Amino acid sequence: MNVSSKKRWRIQAVAGLLLTGSGLSMAIDAGLSKMQGGNWFWYGTMALIVFQSGLCLVVDSVRFKNKA
């Protein structure tokens, strides 16, 4: 694994994990807002987008780890 692949893998994996955690927290917050009768739809939609983006980054980072 060359240095640039290793660096890209680390950056992308960490960013993906941060986005996944943030999206999950936002989704829980949107659910609580829905239970309290607040505006939740667009916030919940954005939470799912952030969560899915994080998952995509984590899964995609594996190809940089496996490069020889």
CORKARA-V205447 format. One record per pair of residues at least 6 apart in sequence whose C-alpha atoms are under 8 Angstrom apart, sorted by sequence separation. I is the first residue (numbers start at 1). J is the second residue. If there is no record, write none. Layout:
# CORKARA-V205447
i:I j:J
i:I j:J
This chain:
# CORKARA-V205447
i:33 j:39
i:34 j:40
i:33 j:40
i:31 j:40
i:30 j:40
i:30 j:41
i:30 j:43
i:31 j:44
i:30 j:44
i:27 j:43
i:26 j:43
i:27 j:44
i:30 j:47
i:26 j:44
i:27 j:47
i:26 j:47
i:27 j:48
i:25 j:47
i:24 j:47
i:23 j:47
i:24 j:48
i:22 j:47
i:23 j:48
i:23 j:49
i:23 j:50
i:24 j:51
i:22 j:50
i:23 j:51
i:22 j:51
i:23 j:52
i:20 j:50
i:21 j:51
i:19 j:50
i:20 j:51
i:23 j:54
i:19 j:51
i:20 j:52
i:20 j:53
i:19 j:53
i:20 j:54
i:19 j:54
i:20 j:55
i:18 j:54
i:19 j:55
i:16 j:53
i:17 j:54
i:16 j:54
i:17 j:55
i:15 j:54
i:16 j:55
i:16 j:56
i:16 j:57
i:17 j:58
i:15 j:57
i:16 j:58
i:15 j:58
i:13 j:57
i:14 j:58
i:12 j:57
i:13 j:58
i:12 j:58
i:13 j:61
i:12 j:61
i:10 j:61
i:9 j:61
i:8 j:61
i:9 j:62
i:9 j:64
i:8 j:64
i:9 j:65
i:6 j:64
i:5 j:64
i:6 j:65
i:5 j:65
i:5 j:67
i:1 j:65
i:1 j:66
i:1 j:67
i:2 j:68
i:1 j:68
